[in-house]
Structure formats: structure tokens, C-alpha cells
Amino acid sequence: MKNVLIIGSTGQIGSELTIELRKRYNGHIVAGYITGAEPKGELLETGPAEIVDITDKEQIAGVVSKYRIDTIYNLAALLSAVAEAKPQLAWKIGMEGLFNVLEVAREKNCAVFTPSSIGVFGNNTPKDKTPQDTIRNPRTMYGVTKVAGELLSDYYHIRFGVDTRSVRFPGLISYVAPPGGGTTDYAVDIYYEAVKSGHFICPIAAGTFMDMMYMPDALHAAIQIMEADPSQLVHRNAFNITAMSFDPEIIAANIRKYIPGFTIEYRVDPLRQAIAESWPNSLDDTCARNEWDWKPVYDLDMMTKDMLSKLQKQGAVNR
Ligand code: SER
């Protein structure tokens, strides 16, 4: 039995991860949410939900005690572009929030997963096949909180024995909850627009490569790493993982295989473009493959086929 608290359960990752965890484990899988982002539909109907504001340590501790939580998925964060607009809030959620989670985990003996990101890398990081252990010098608040979060999570493991583990997610693509405010969001929006209007105005320049992953693989990674044999883990916070790397031209050409008249035009957003250029073109995820058997299922073509058919069925109405 496993009792899990998901903080940020109604967000981009949480809304799918919470349901996936409920399918796999028969303990309490508690959907933590904040006022204004209440769970609805399947998320509300399939298990308990509690208000958990990550900036309120006592609230986290109360829910952890109430359900005898043993694992916390800390998914609260502002994505990269939004964090540049609200850097103080991004720090409060990303760092003060993480500190609260780690303190509760230390006191109540919980394992903790806090996603990291390709955002930990910066302009001086090797761009191609970016290694696991390399320069992390981001110039975004999102990246700063993710690097500091990796270090703090490792500190809690080494100093207090808290079972902290994490992955560096690339851009995540899904037809369920929209991301909102990320640099990689274009790779989600492009599918919605392909289905809705057959035309996409792209904020990222042609030739800009970034790592990406389809959500089912991301969910699998988040669960698999927490189930991994700890004696095999040389790294903890956080593993490079990737499934594919493409630029806007490549994803557009792939969509054209299924929607032949699809067109793309470029109106580059300077903020997002600068962030995208500071991130790797492609990650080397050998350590994750070796230490806990990480292996993605979806490549670009499989993802495109699935995204387009799901969005066509739902009429591309979510976004
Ligand atoms: N998808 C995130 C963003 O674009 C990166 O982790 O901000």
C-alpha cells in the first residue's frame, strides 16, 4: 500500500499523474490543490482531495498526518516564461515551497519527487547530447529555482536521509491539461491549431531544437524513478531524460503527414526564443537508462498520430 500526496494535482502533470497513481496503488492518493484550481470530473470523483498550499507548511503537515502519507509528489511551480514575469512568486513557490515539503518529509519520513527541467542548463552548457553531470548556469528564475531545488533535495538526502529523487523533464506534450507559460508550450499549441485552423503562428524560430516527451512517458518516468531500487541510484536529483528532439520545422512536417494542408508561420517571441536558445538541443539520458532502466515508448511520429486523433475526437476544445 502507498499513500501519496500530489501537490499541484490540477496542473499540467498533476491532473494526469494523480489518476495514473490511483490506478496503480490502492492507498490514499490525495489530490492537493489551491483555491481557484479545484479538481473536477474524474480527478475529483476517483479519490480524496485537500487544499494544500505549498507555502503553508502546517497545511502540508496536516494532510500528511491525516492520510499517513509516505510519498509526496511536489508539482507546484510556475513555468519558465511566466516565472520571468513573476520572479518573486516563482521563488516563493519553487524554493520556500520546496523547503516546506522537505521539512515535512524529514519530520514525517516521506519520499519526495520534485520535477526538475531542461531549464537547469544555460548558455555555457554543452548543447548537444548534454551530459548528466555538467555546467548548470541558467539565467532564468525558473532555472535558478530548479538548480537550487536539485541541490537542496540532494542535501536533504545526504544530510537527513530523506528519499528525494527527480528527473529533468524536457517539454511535455499532452492533450489533457494545457501547460501555460512555458517555453516548450509551442509544441502543444501547434497540435491544437493544426486541428482547429490548419495554421500555426509559431513563437519559436525555425532551427531551434529542444528535447520533448509525450505525457504517458513522463508519467511513467515519475512513477518508475520512485519505485527504483535505491541501491542502483548513483544520481538522485535529477536525472536527464528525453524521448525526442525537434525544431518547429520538423514537428510541422510531421503534422503535415496527417493534415497535408497544415501551414506554419513565424512570429518569434524574444523572451521565449532567448530561453529556448539557452537550453540544450538534445540531452544524454544514459545515466537514467543505466541506473533505473529508463526507456521512452513514444517517438515524434507515434506522438503526432495519437495527439491528432485524440484532439480530433475532442474537437480541440480544451485550449
Ligand atoms: N516545459 C518547461 C517550460 O517550457 C520546461 O521544463 O518552461
Residues whose N, C-alpha, C, O or C-beta is under 5 A from the ligand:
A	BS01	LIG	L79 S80 A81 S117 I118 G119 F169 P170 G171 L172 G181 G182 T183 T184 D185
